[in-house]
Amino acid sequence: MSVNAVPAKPARAAQKGQQTKAVIVDAALALAAQIGLEGLSIGAVAEITKMSKSGVFAHFGSREELQISVVREYHARFEQEVFFPALSAPRGLPRLRAMFANWMKRTSTEIDSGCIYISGASEFDDRPGPVRDALVESVSIWQAAVLRAIVQSQTEGHLRADADERQVAFEIHGLILALHYEARFLQVPGSIGRATVGFNNILARSATPDAPADPSADAGTAPAGRRLKPVR
């Protein structure tokens, strides 16, 4: 056996350990989407993954560490599905629209499974600690990205410079919260369409004459090929 071959076994063991940890996190994330982060336990995840409690514990060390890993994994997937694809759109309204469209697409799938950000906020809003800190950090990163896209829309001349960018961001975020409440809790038909109309209305209030048309607009939102009509 050559000297270079000696580290192969430890390397394979480390890779297998990472793969096992990823399987555990994936199962824990699916479980948390259904019962919330507070419902997670080493035992419950061990049962789902058909592993021993000691095996799951060896990868995380505590229930709290497992919960934090789930929050971070959720955030990573959120960025991959919602934020990063939108970066290919031009700066300004096209990128902001892409972010919201991706957000809506993800939200529509979470109507059945649940959103970790929303359920986690309800569970940990008044419970200081590392899990709450991880949730706050993740949500804050996303809110900052939305705010940055709004400011860029102002810089590009698509939204009025005197528009309150934080108010616009607040109202957009509020649409998603309302959508979860109406569609998931109350099960009101047509909620997704109303959220889309609400988003277009928010933009229209601050749009400039140079605001680009929304190429994805259809019946029920804004007519295709038309620019947003700015409020004077």
ZITA-V325700 format. One record per pair of residues at least 12 apart in sequence whose ideal C-beta (glycine too) atoms are under 10 Angstrom apart, sorted by sequence separation. I is the first residue (numbers start at 1). J is the second residue. D is the distance in Angstrom with one decimal. If there is no record, write none. Layout:
# ZITA-V325700
((I:J:D) (I:J:D))
This chain:
# ZITA-V325700
((28:40:5.9) (32:44:9.9) (41:53:9.2) (42:54:9.0) (44:56:9.6) (45:57:9.9) (86:98:3.8) (87:99:9.1) (89:101:9.4) (120:132:8.2) (123:135:8.9) (124:136:8.6) (151:163:9.9) (153:165:8.6) (179:191:5.5) (182:194:7.7) (183:195:8.6) (213:225:5.9) (214:226:8.3) (28:41:9.6) (31:44:6.4) (32:45:9.5) (42:55:9.6) (43:56:8.3) (85:98:7.1) (86:99:4.3) (89:102:9.9) (150:163:8.1) (152:165:9.9) (178:191:8.0) (179:192:6.7) (182:195:8.4) (213:226:6.1) (214:227:8.6) (28:42:9.6) (31:45:6.6) (42:56:5.1) (43:57:9.7) (45:59:9.9) (85:99:8.9) (86:100:8.7) (120:134:8.8) (121:135:6.7) (150:164:9.7) (151:165:5.4) (154:168:9.4) (200:214:7.4) (213:227:5.0) (214:228:7.4) (30:45:9.9) (41:56:9.5) (42:57:5.5) (45:60:8.9) (83:98:9.6) (86:101:8.1) (120:135:4.6) (121:136:8.8) (150:165:4.7) (151:166:9.8) (153:168:8.8) (179:194:8.0) (180:195:9.8) (199:214:9.9) (212:227:7.1) (213:228:7.9) (28:44:8.5) (31:47:9.7) (82:98:9.3) (83:99:6.7) (85:101:9.5) (86:102:5.8) (119:135:9.9) (120:136:9.5) (149:165:9.7) (150:166:8.5) (178:194:8.5) (179:195:4.5) (211:227:5.7) (212:228:8.5) (27:44:9.4) (28:45:4.9) (31:48:6.2) (42:59:9.8) (82:99:6.6) (85:102:5.8) (86:103:9.0) (148:165:9.3) (150:167:9.6) (151:168:9.7) (178:195:7.1) (179:196:9.5) (200:217:7.6) (210:227:8.5) (211:228:4.6) (24:42:9.7) (27:45:5.9) (30:48:8.0) (31:49:9.9) (42:60:7.4) (45:63:9.3) (82:100:9.2) (84:102:9.2) (117:135:7.0) (120:138:8.8) (121:139:7.4) (147:165:6.2) (150:168:5.2) (151:169:9.4) (204:222:7.9) (209:227:7.7) (211:229:8.9) (27:46:9.5) (42:61:9.6) (44:63:9.8) (82:101:9.2) (83:102:7.6) (116:135:7.9) (120:139:8.6) (146:165:9.7) (147:166:6.8) (149:168:10.0) (150:169:5.7) (175:194:8.8) (176:195:7.3) (179:198:8.9) (203:222:9.2) (208:227:9.6) (209:228:9.5) (211:230:6.8) (25:45:9.1) (27:47:9.6) (28:48:8.0) (42:62:8.2) (43:63:9.4) (82:102:4.3) (83:103:9.0) (85:105:9.8) (149:169:8.9) (175:195:4.9) (178:198:7.9) (196:216:9.7) (200:220:9.8) (201:221:9.5) (207:227:7.6) (208:228:8.8) (209:229:9.3) (210:230:9.2) (24:45:6.1) (27:48:4.8) (28:49:8.6) (42:63:5.8) (45:66:6.8) (81:102:6.3) (82:103:5.2) (117:138:7.0) (118:139:9.5) (147:168:8.5) (148:169:9.4) (174:195:10.0) (175:196:8.7) (196:217:9.3) (200:221:5.2) (201:222:9.5) (207:228:3.9) (209:230:6.1) (24:46:8.7) (26:48:10.0) (27:49:5.0) (41:63:5.9) (44:66:10.0) (81:103:9.0) (82:104:9.4) (116:138:8.6) (117:139:5.5) (146:168:8.9) (147:169:4.7) (150:172:8.1) (175:197:9.6) (196:218:9.2) (199:221:8.4) (200:222:5.3) (206:228:9.0) (207:229:7.1) (208:230:5.7) (26:49:9.0) (27:50:9.7) (40:63:6.6) (42:65:9.9) (82:105:8.1) (116:139:9.9) (143:166:9.7) (146:169:5.2) (147:170:9.5) (149:172:9.7) (172:195:9.8) (175:198:4.9) (176:199:9.6) (197:220:6.7) (198:221:9.9) (204:227:9.7) (205:228:9.2) (207:230:4.3) (209:232:9.6) (24:48:9.0) (27:51:9.3) (40:64:9.7) (42:66:6.7) (78:102:9.5) (81:105:7.6) (82:106:5.6) (145:169:9.9) (146:170:9.8) (174:198:8.7) (175:199:6.0) (196:220:7.6) (197:221:5.7) (204:228:4.7) (205:229:10.0) (206:230:7.7) (207:231:7.7) (24:49:5.8) (38:63:9.9) (41:66:8.3) (45:70:9.5) (78:103:8.9) (81:106:5.4) (82:107:9.3) (117:142:8.0) (144:169:9.2) (147:172:9.6) (193:218:10.0) (196:221:5.4) (197:222:8.8) (203:228:5.7) (204:229:6.0) (205:230:8.2) (206:231:7.7) (23:49:6.3) (37:63:9.8) (40:66:6.1) (41:67:9.7) (143:169:6.6) (146:172:6.3) (147:173:9.8) (172:198:8.7) (175:201:9.7) (193:219:10.0) (194:220:9.3) (196:222:9.7) (204:230:7.1) (205:231:5.1) (24:51:7.4) (40:67:5.6) (143:170:9.2) (146:173:7.1) (171:198:8.0) (172:199:6.5) (175:202:7.7) (193:220:5.6) (201:228:9.6) (203:230:9.7) (204:231:6.6) (23:51:8.8) (28:56:8.9) (78:106:7.0) (81:109:9.3) (171:199:8.9) (174:202:9.4) (193:221:8.0) (200:228:7.2) (20:49:8.8) (27:56:9.5) (37:66:9.3) (38:67:8.3) (77:106:8.8) (143:172:9.6) (37:67:5.0) (40:70:6.8) (143:173:6.6) (171:201:9.2) (172:202:6.2) (190:220:9.3) (201:231:9.9) (20:51:8.2) (24:55:8.7) (37:68:9.3) (142:173:9.0) (171:202:5.1) (172:203:9.0) (24:56:5.9) (28:60:9.0) (170:202:9.8) (37:70:6.5) (169:202:9.7) (25:59:8.8) (32:66:9.4) (37:71:7.2) (139:173:9.2) (168:202:6.2) (171:205:9.2) (20:55:8.1) (21:56:9.5) (24:59:5.9) (25:60:9.0) (32:67:7.7) (167:202:9.2) (168:203:8.0) (20:56:9.4) (23:59:9.7) (24:60:7.6) (21:58:9.6) (22:59:9.8) (33:70:9.3) (37:74:9.5) (78:115:9.4) (168:205:8.5) (20:58:9.3) (21:59:4.7) (28:66:5.9) (32:70:5.2) (78:116:8.7) (167:205:9.8) (168:206:6.3) (20:59:6.7) (21:60:8.0) (28:67:8.2) (31:70:8.6) (32:71:8.7) (77:116:9.7) (78:117:8.0) (103:142:8.8) (167:206:9.1) (29:69:8.8) (30:70:9.6) (163:203:9.8) (17:58:8.9) (18:59:9.4) (25:66:8.1) (28:69:7.3) (29:70:5.1) (32:73:9.7) (33:74:8.4) (74:115:8.7) (75:116:8.5) (165:206:8.9) (17:59:7.3) (24:66:7.8) (28:70:5.0) (29:71:9.2) (32:74:7.9) (74:116:4.4) (75:117:8.6) (163:205:7.9) (164:206:8.5) (27:70:9.8) (73:116:9.2) (74:117:7.5) (99:142:9.3) (103:146:8.6) (163:206:3.8) (25:69:5.3) (26:70:9.5) (29:73:5.5) (159:203:7.3) (162:206:8.7) (163:207:9.1) (24:69:8.4) (25:70:6.4) (28:73:8.3) (29:74:6.1) (71:116:6.6) (158:203:8.6) (160:205:9.0) (161:206:9.7) (163:208:9.3) (24:70:9.7) (70:116:7.1) (71:117:8.8) (74:120:8.7) (99:145:7.2) (100:146:8.4) (159:205:9.4) (160:206:5.1) (22:69:9.9) (25:72:8.6) (26:73:7.6) (99:146:6.5) (159:206:4.6) (160:207:7.6) (161:208:8.7) (21:69:8.1) (25:73:5.0) (29:77:8.1) (158:206:9.0) (159:207:6.4) (160:208:5.7) (25:74:9.6) (71:120:6.9) (99:148:10.0) (100:149:9.0) (158:207:7.0) (159:208:6.5) (70:120:9.2) (95:145:10.0) (96:146:7.6) (99:149:5.8) (153:203:8.4) (158:208:6.3) (22:73:8.6) (26:77:9.9) (98:149:8.9) (99:150:9.9) (157:208:5.8) (159:210:9.8) (160:211:9.5) (96:148:9.5) (97:149:9.2) (150:202:9.9) (154:206:8.3) (156:208:9.5) (157:209:9.2) (158:210:6.5) (159:211:7.2) (67:120:8.9) (71:124:9.7) (95:148:9.5) (96:149:4.2) (150:203:9.5) (153:206:8.5) (157:210:4.9) (158:211:4.7) (95:149:5.4) (96:150:6.3) (153:207:9.2) (154:208:8.9) (156:210:8.4) (157:211:8.3) (158:212:6.5) (94:149:9.8) (96:151:10.0) (153:208:9.3) (156:211:9.4) (157:212:10.0) (67:123:9.9) (93:149:8.7) (96:152:7.7) (97:153:9.5) (121:177:9.3) (150:206:8.8) (156:212:8.9) (67:124:9.2) (91:148:10.0) (92:149:8.1) (93:150:9.4) (95:152:6.9) (96:153:5.5) (83:141:9.0) (87:145:9.8) (91:149:8.2) (92:150:9.5) (95:153:8.0) (118:176:8.4) (153:211:8.4) (71:130:9.6) (75:134:8.3) (79:138:9.3) (83:142:7.2) (86:145:8.8) (92:151:10.0) (93:152:9.0) (94:153:9.0) (117:176:9.2) (118:177:6.9) (153:212:9.8) (71:131:6.9) (74:134:9.8) (75:135:9.1) (78:138:7.7) (82:142:7.8) (89:149:9.6) (92:152:5.6) (93:153:5.0) (117:177:9.7) (68:129:9.8) (70:131:9.2) (71:132:9.6) (74:135:9.4) (78:139:9.8) (91:152:4.9) (92:153:4.6) (95:156:9.3) (115:176:8.5) (119:180:9.3) (67:129:9.7) (68:130:5.9) (71:133:9.5) (72:134:6.6) (75:137:8.3) (76:138:9.4) (79:141:8.3) (83:145:5.8) (87:149:9.9) (90:152:9.8) (91:153:8.0) (92:154:8.5) (94:156:9.1) (96:158:8.3) (115:177:9.5) (118:180:5.6) (67:130:8.4) (68:131:5.9) (71:134:4.3) (75:138:4.0) (78:141:9.5) (79:142:8.0) (82:145:9.0) (83:146:9.3) (86:149:7.9) (92:155:7.5) (93:156:7.4) (95:158:9.9) (96:159:8.7) (117:180:9.6) (118:181:9.0) (67:131:4.8) (70:134:9.1) (71:135:5.6) (74:138:7.4) (75:139:8.7) (78:142:6.9) (91:155:7.8) (92:156:3.4) (93:157:9.8) (94:158:8.5) (64:129:7.5) (65:130:8.4) (66:131:9.8) (68:133:8.6) (69:134:9.1) (71:136:9.9) (72:137:9.2) (91:156:5.7) (92:157:7.8) (93:158:4.2) (115:180:6.2) (64:130:6.1) (65:131:9.5) (68:134:4.8) (71:137:8.6) (72:138:7.5) (75:141:7.3) (79:145:8.8) (83:149:9.6) (90:156:8.2) (92:158:4.5) (93:159:7.1) (110:176:9.9) (114:180:8.5) (118:184:8.9) (64:131:6.1) (67:134:7.9) (68:135:9.1) (71:138:6.0) (75:142:7.9) (91:158:9.2) (92:159:8.1) (62:130:9.9) (63:131:9.5) (67:135:9.4) (71:139:9.8) (90:158:9.9) (107:175:9.5) (111:179:8.1) (103:172:8.7) (107:176:6.0) (110:179:9.8) (111:180:7.3) (115:184:8.5) (159:228:9.5) (64:134:9.7) (103:173:9.6) (106:176:9.7) (110:180:7.5) (114:184:7.2) (158:228:8.7) (160:230:7.5) (104:175:8.9) (108:179:8.7) (111:182:9.7) (112:183:9.6) (113:184:9.4) (159:230:9.2) (160:231:9.1) (96:168:9.2) (100:172:6.7) (103:175:9.3) (104:176:8.0) (107:179:6.0) (111:183:4.8) (112:184:7.9) (96:169:9.9) (99:172:9.2) (103:176:6.5) (107:180:7.0) (110:183:9.5) (111:184:5.0) (110:184:7.9) (111:185:9.8) (100:175:8.4) (104:179:7.9) (108:183:8.2) (96:172:8.5) (100:176:8.9) (103:179:9.8) (107:183:8.3) (111:187:8.9) (33:110:7.5) (107:184:9.4) (34:112:9.6) (36:114:7.8) (33:112:9.3) (34:113:6.8) (35:114:8.8) (37:116:6.9) (33:113:4.4) (34:114:6.5) (36:116:8.5) (39:119:9.6) (111:191:8.5) (32:113:9.9) (33:114:4.7) (38:119:8.7) (111:192:8.3) (32:114:8.3) (33:115:7.8) (37:119:7.1) (38:120:8.7) (30:113:7.9) (33:116:6.5) (36:119:4.8) (37:120:5.3) (108:191:9.7) (29:113:9.9) (32:116:6.1) (35:119:8.9) (36:120:7.4) (38:122:9.5) (39:123:9.0) (107:191:9.9) (108:192:5.9) (34:119:9.6) (37:122:10.0) (38:123:4.7) (107:192:7.9) (33:119:8.0) (36:122:8.0) (37:123:5.9) (38:124:8.0) (29:116:7.5) (32:119:7.9) (36:123:5.6) (37:124:7.3) (105:192:9.9) (108:195:9.6) (32:120:8.3) (36:124:9.8) (104:192:6.8) (107:195:8.1) (38:127:9.0) (32:123:10.0) (40:131:9.8) (104:195:6.6) (103:195:9.7) (104:196:6.7) (38:131:9.0) (37:131:6.6) (37:132:9.9) (100:195:9.1) (101:196:8.7) (104:199:8.1) (100:196:8.5) (103:199:9.5) (37:134:9.7) (37:135:8.1) (101:199:9.0) (100:199:5.5) (100:200:9.7) (97:199:8.2) (100:202:9.6) (96:199:9.3) (97:200:9.2) (100:203:9.2) (97:203:8.0) (96:203:7.8) (93:203:6.9) (101:214:9.6) (93:207:8.0) (93:208:9.7) (97:212:9.0) (101:216:6.8) (93:210:9.7) (97:214:6.0) (92:210:9.6) (93:211:6.0) (94:212:6.3) (97:215:8.9) (98:216:9.2) (92:211:8.7) (93:212:5.7) (94:213:9.8) (97:216:7.4) (92:212:7.4) (93:213:9.4) (94:214:8.6) (97:217:9.5) (93:214:7.9) (94:215:8.5) (90:212:8.2) (93:228:8.1))
